[in-house]
Structure formats: structure tokens, C-alpha cells
Amino acid sequence: MTEVPTPSESRTTSGMIDPAALMKIRSMELRAKGVVQGFLRGIHRSPYHGFSAEFTEYRQYSAGDDPRYVDWRVYARSDRFYIKKFEDETNLRCHLLIDHSRSMGYGSIGYTKGQYAGTLAATLAYFLFRQGDAVGLATFDDRITQYMPPRNRPSYLRRLMAALEADPQGRATDLGPPLQRLARMLTKRGLIVLVSDLLTSIDWLESDLGYLSAGGHDVVVFQVLDPAELNFDFDAPALFRDLESGRDMYVDPPAAQKGYKRMLEAHLDKARTACRRLGIDYHLFATDRSFDLALLEFLQDRMRRHKQQVRRMRSATAGRRT
């Protein structure tokens, strides 16, 4: 009988989560809980509380409020304490968009990209639920296959975790139709996190991603790839099968590696460039990379955007006074 590690036993000597050990835990909720609680224990004084996608208003200071958020400019003018109130603090709505196309079923290190994407999404969901935010889920291949609107209830979190445990059963990746449909459905601005291998048409990639940002949503993209896809370091000729088309191809990896890496880098550059132009936060993650780092980079995004919002707000306030 194989022993299943606990979340704490899944940590390496550096304190980071070992994805391979974590994946042996069957419960998705337990995986996510282990990552988040371990991450938070490692931060003695979290600098992340109060991240915001959009500044909305001031409210008067009351006992118990964090004095870091007192606006001293307002105090200088009014002689009263006000703190900045952020939309995320009360009603952030996050949609997790998870790629369930057939290519996400590939994995060379004991688990698939789909399982990694699901655990990454579960980690973010668990963290946001803890903050009181509403989280929803949409899975897609070339269409939306499952949709759960954002909610924040314990029973809903369990449903969401169960949905994330499902393996990809879809067909080819086509971002356009599902993202167009989602853009029409989401009338209220919020946070959208897309987790996909982005192995789709390069020519359409920017316009496809544009559907996410066109509605004024705050967008984060995690592109997840298997280490073998990134390195292509197979050592013997073999028959490779395209999981989405089913087409077989005989390949000699040592001979093809140089050309493969050149094409892959061009594809990754296209994805990075498209995201940068659209103001989308982009992260490339190999599936052997710790989930702690994904959570950390996600929070760093939130902190940076929060600071940008505050700077814009202060510039606008200064402009109105002159």
C-alpha cells in the first residue's frame, strides 16, 4: 500500500511545496489548504492584505482598522482620519478559467498539465475564499463545458473543488469562442485568472486574449507546460502523437530539438507580447514548479496593481485641487 504524504510532508528542505508529493494527495481541497496555510505560516507579517483591483471610495476610520491605509493627505485637509476602501476588500468577483482541452492530459512526471492546472486553480480559490471573495469557475476546450458563477459559501467551495478534480476530456484548444461567450456573460468587472497551456493558433492568440481584457476586467494568465515540452530532451527516436488531432509523427528528438525550441520560444514570445500589449499579467510555469511560487507571483501582481491604482487616484485628486 502506497503511503500518502500530508501537505506538511510535501515540503522540501527549502520549505517549498514539492508538486510531485502534493499530487499524491487525493483530495483537491486538502492540497489547496496545505499550500495556502503553509504559505501564510511562512509570512510572519503579511504585506498582502488589502490588495485591490480597483480603488472605489474612502470611509471613515474606525477602531481596529489597519493604520497603514489611513490617507494622510485627506487628514491634512479635513483633520479627520479616513482609510482607503478597496473594491476587493468587500466584493471581488474572480472567475477561474481552466483549459480542459485534450492536450492538457499530457504529463511526463507522474501527473498531467490538467492536474497541475486544477491544483493551481484550487490554491487560488482557497486563498480568495479565505479573504471573503467570491470565486467562480469556467472550464473550456473549444467551448465552455462547465460554468459556476462566483459565490462565497463553504458548501460552494467544496463543489468548486470537486469540479476541479475532473480530468480534461475535451477536444482541441480554441480560446476564441469560449472567451467571446464569457465576455458577453460577464457584465460586472472583476478578476479573471486563465490557466492554460496556450497551445493554440499563434495568429489568433492576441485577439483571443483581447476578449478577456476588453470588458475592463483585471486579467492574469498562467501558461502551464510540462518540462518535457519545454526542454524536448527525449533521448531516442519515437512516434509522437498529437493529443488533440490524434495525428502520429515519427520524430528523432536530437535532430529536431533545435528547431523545436526555436518554434516554442517564438510561441512563448507571442504569448508574452500579447499579454503585455493588453495589460495582462503573464506567468509561464513548468509543472514541476512549486505552487507556493504561483501564489507568491499572483499576490505580487495584486500588490503592483494596487499601487498603480493608488498612484492614479492620487494624481487625479491632485489634478482636481489645482
Secondary structure by P-SEA (a helix, b strand, c coil): cbbbbcccccccccccccaaaaaacccaaaaaaaaaaaaaaacccccccccccccccccccccccccccccaaaaaaccbbbbbbbccccbbbbbbbbbcccccccccccccaaaaaaaaaaaaaaaaaaabbbbbbbbbcccccccccccccaaaaaaaaaaaacccccccccccaaaaaaaaaccbbbbbbbbccccccccccccccccccccccbbbbbbbbccccccccccbbbbbbcccccbbbbbccccaaaaaaaaaaaaaaaaaaaaaaacbbbbbbcccccaaaaaaaaaaaaaaaaaaaaaaaaaaaaaaac
